């Protein structure tokens, strides 16, 4: 089971980004283990990673870009917000 900081490092994003992705239905929800503590299951994150890879691969094979762009856009938006935070 992974802590939020492990998830943040794994994906190179901020905590608000993870929770925004969850709200948008793009990212797996954590498991509540008590006292307000949550952890992500490795299997859930591996399934998410596989879904992203398959979506990107299918789009490349079908010469489409919609899903590929959606995930790339998520990371681009996060990079911008991270840069904005650094510049403050």
GROMACS elastic network, one bead per residue, 0.5 to 0.9 nm:
[ bonds ]
;  ai    aj funct       b0    kb
    1    31     6  0.88512   500
    1    39     6  0.55275   500
    1    40     6  0.54077   500
    1    42     6  0.60283   500
    2     5     6  0.80216   500
    2     6     6  0.58336   500
    2     7     6  0.66075   500
    2    38     6  0.86879   500
    2    39     6  0.52145   500
    2    41     6  0.64095   500
    2    42     6  0.68901   500
    3     6     6  0.52729   500
    3     7     6  0.64995   500
    3     8     6  0.88059   500
    3    37     6  0.89115   500
    3    38     6  0.71803   500
    3    39     6  0.51287   500
    3    40     6  0.66347   500
    4     7     6  0.50309   500
    4     8     6  0.61440   500
    4     9     6  0.86643   500
    4    15     6  0.74911   500
    4    18     6  0.89370   500
    4    38     6  0.78737   500
    4    39     6  0.68892   500
    4    40     6  0.76289   500
    5     8     6  0.50038   500
    5     9     6  0.62352   500
    5    10     6  0.85443   500
    5    15     6  0.82246   500
    6     9     6  0.52018   500
    6    10     6  0.60553   500
    6    11     6  0.87398   500
    7    11     6  0.62896   500
    7    12     6  0.81832   500
    7    13     6  0.83898   500
    7    15     6  0.88093   500
    7    18     6  0.83858   500
    7    40     6  0.77678   500
    7    45     6  0.87205   500
    8    11     6  0.54855   500
    8    12     6  0.55186   500
    8    13     6  0.52569   500
    8    14     6  0.59571   500
    8    15     6  0.66200   500
    8    18     6  0.76853   500
    9    13     6  0.70564   500
    9    14     6  0.87115   500
   10    13     6  0.81959   500
   11    14     6  0.87456   500
   12    75     6  0.86654   500
   12    78     6  0.87500   500
   12    79     6  0.88431   500
   13    16     6  0.83922   500
   13    17     6  0.62734   500
   13    18     6  0.71550   500
   13    75     6  0.77506   500
   13    78     6  0.63068   500
   13    79     6  0.77911   500
   13    82     6  0.79957   500
   14    17     6  0.52577   500
   14    18     6  0.66319   500
   14    19     6  0.89852   500
   14    78     6  0.74436   500
   14    81     6  0.88512   500
   14    82     6  0.76203   500
   15    18     6  0.52406   500
   15    19     6  0.64122   500
   15    20     6  0.85969   500
   16    19     6  0.51662   500
   16    20     6  0.59556   500
   16    21     6  0.85428   500
   17    21     6  0.60872   500
   17    22     6  0.85416   500
   17    74     6  0.84710   500
   17    78     6  0.68178   500
   18    21     6  0.51685   500
   18    22     6  0.62540   500
   18    23     6  0.87111   500
   18    27     6  0.72142   500
   19    23     6  0.61421   500
   19    24     6  0.85817   500
   19    27     6  0.82317   500
   19    29     6  0.86632   500
   20    23     6  0.50176   500
   20    24     6  0.61874   500
   20    25     6  0.86068   500
   20    26     6  0.86151   500
   20    27     6  0.86804   500
   21    24     6  0.50432   500
   21    25     6  0.61929   500
   21    26     6  0.50252   500
   21    27     6  0.53016   500
   21    28     6  0.85071   500
   21    74     6  0.84340   500
   22    26     6  0.56482   500
   22    28     6  0.62542   500
   22    29     6  0.62495   500
   23    26     6  0.75843   500
   23    27     6  0.81234   500
   24    27     6  0.78126   500
   25    28     6  0.75786   500
   25    29     6  0.88673   500
   26    48     6  0.84013   500
   27    44     6  0.89980   500
   27    45     6  0.82439   500
   27    48     6  0.68260   500
   28    40     6  0.79252   500
   28    41     6  0.89622   500
   28    44     6  0.63382   500
   28    45     6  0.70034   500
   28    47     6  0.89219   500
   28    48     6  0.70896   500
   29    39     6  0.89019   500
   29    40     6  0.71773   500
   29    44     6  0.84937   500
   30    38     6  0.57341   500
   30    39     6  0.52177   500
   30    41     6  0.70683   500
   30    44     6  0.87643   500
   31    37     6  0.85279   500
   31    38     6  0.53955   500
   31    39     6  0.53435   500
   31    40     6  0.60018   500
   31    41     6  0.72964   500
   32    35     6  0.83580   500
   32    36     6  0.70464   500
   32    37     6  0.59873   500
   32    39     6  0.66503   500
   32    40     6  0.88990   500
   33    36     6  0.74911   500
   33    37     6  0.56310   500
   33    38     6  0.56237   500
   33    39     6  0.71854   500
   34    37     6  0.54416   500
   34    38     6  0.74353   500
   35    38     6  0.86970   500
   40    43     6  0.85481   500
   40    44     6  0.71284   500
   40    45     6  0.72832   500
   41    44     6  0.52616   500
   41    45     6  0.65387   500
   41    46     6  0.87223   500
   42    45     6  0.51700   500
   42    46     6  0.60838   500
   42    47     6  0.85543   500
   43    46     6  0.50377   500
   43    47     6  0.61030   500
   43    48     6  0.85875   500
   44    47     6  0.50866   500
   44    48     6  0.62203   500
   44    49     6  0.86719   500
   45    49     6  0.61319   500
   45    50     6  0.85459   500
   46    50     6  0.61072   500
   46    51     6  0.85557   500
   47    50     6  0.50378   500
   47    51     6  0.61145   500
   47    52     6  0.86489   500
   48    51     6  0.50881   500
   48    52     6  0.62776   500
   48    53     6  0.86951   500
   49    52     6  0.51917   500
   49    53     6  0.62522   500
   49    54     6  0.86351   500
   50    53     6  0.50586   500
   50    54     6  0.60206   500
   50    55     6  0.84431   500
   51    54     6  0.51213   500
   51    55     6  0.59829   500
   51    56     6  0.84866   500
   52    55     6  0.51514   500
   52    56     6  0.61396   500
   52    57     6  0.84980   500
   52    67     6  0.86439   500
   52    68     6  0.82935   500
   52    71     6  0.75923   500
   53    56     6  0.52108   500
   53    57     6  0.60227   500
   53    58     6  0.85480   500
   54    58     6  0.59392   500
   54    59     6  0.84613   500
   55    58     6  0.52062   500
   55    59     6  0.62128   500
   55    60     6  0.86206   500
   55    67     6  0.63016   500
   55    68     6  0.68185   500
   56    59     6  0.52502   500
   56    60     6  0.62259   500
   56    61     6  0.86485   500
   56    65     6  0.81036   500
   56    67     6  0.66129   500
   56    69     6  0.87123   500
   56    71     6  0.85979   500
   57    60     6  0.51201   500
   57    61     6  0.61114   500
   57    62     6  0.85432   500
   57    68     6  0.84295   500
   58    61     6  0.50371   500
   58    62     6  0.60056   500
   58    63     6  0.82868   500
   58    64     6  0.81771   500
   59    62     6  0.50218   500
   59    63     6  0.56839   500
   59    65     6  0.57144   500
   59    66     6  0.74673   500
   59    67     6  0.69165   500
   59    68     6  0.66277   500
   60    64     6  0.61767   500
   60    65     6  0.71648   500
   60    68     6  0.81556   500
   61    64     6  0.77640   500
   62    65     6  0.87218   500
   64    67     6  0.80493   500
   64    68     6  0.80948   500
   65    68     6  0.51651   500
   65    69     6  0.57300   500
   65    70     6  0.84161   500
   66    69     6  0.53140   500
   66    70     6  0.62495   500
   67    71     6  0.64983   500
   67    72     6  0.85819   500
   68    71     6  0.56197   500
   68    72     6  0.62281   500
   68    73     6  0.84940   500
   69    73     6  0.57196   500
   69    74     6  0.84731   500
   70    73     6  0.50549   500
   70    74     6  0.63556   500
   70    75     6  0.89435   500
   71    74     6  0.50816   500
   71    75     6  0.65876   500
   71    76     6  0.87064   500
   72    75     6  0.52283   500
   72    76     6  0.61231   500
   72    77     6  0.85987   500
   73    77     6  0.59620   500
   73    78     6  0.84007   500
   74    77     6  0.52843   500
   74    78     6  0.62555   500
   74    79     6  0.87156   500
   75    78     6  0.50150   500
   75    79     6  0.61258   500
   75    80     6  0.86611   500
   76    79     6  0.50432   500
   76    80     6  0.62830   500
   76    81     6  0.87093   500
   77    80     6  0.51733   500
   77    81     6  0.62836   500
   77    82     6  0.86121   500
   78    81     6  0.50756   500
   78    82     6  0.60354   500
   78    83     6  0.85144   500
   79    82     6  0.50637   500
   79    83     6  0.61367   500
   79    84     6  0.85541   500
   80    83     6  0.50745   500
   80    84     6  0.60966   500
   80    85     6  0.86343   500
   81    85     6  0.61805   500
   81    86     6  0.86356   500
   82    85     6  0.51203   500
   82    86     6  0.62880   500
   82    87     6  0.87065   500
   83    86     6  0.50403   500
   83    87     6  0.61442   500
   83    88     6  0.87717   500
   84    87     6  0.51508   500
   84    88     6  0.64290   500
   85    88     6  0.53691   500
